[in-house]
Amino acid sequence: MKLPRGVSAERLIRALERLGYTVIRQKGSHIRLFHETAPSHSISVPLHDPLKIGTFHGILVEVAQAQSISIQDILNLL
């Protein structure tokens, strides 16, 4: 699967909010999101535009594993 290029942090954060994540804080250029339902999960997203592809992929993999969904499901929310 080829990941889209040029995805901004704001676009990814909106997609994660659709999955049930909420922004809990910001420190510098990083936003911290938290998902309350079991299992609870938190993740940091750097406010870059665009996100580097490795960073983007790492966030997608971590969220997909934590939420037991596929990466494609997250990409469909972008």
C-alpha angles and dihedrals in degrees: 000000000000116000119223115255126225098033112161124220091241091057091050092047091053090052091049090049088056087057091055102267118138129202108246102173148342126221115183109312096343127092119204118213127190133197112203104194119094119312093035115214137182130193138179122227120193113227096238128141106234108016115227110256094240092052091046092050092047092053091047093050093048094048092044091053094045094049097037093235133119126263088240090061089057092046090053088061094056 
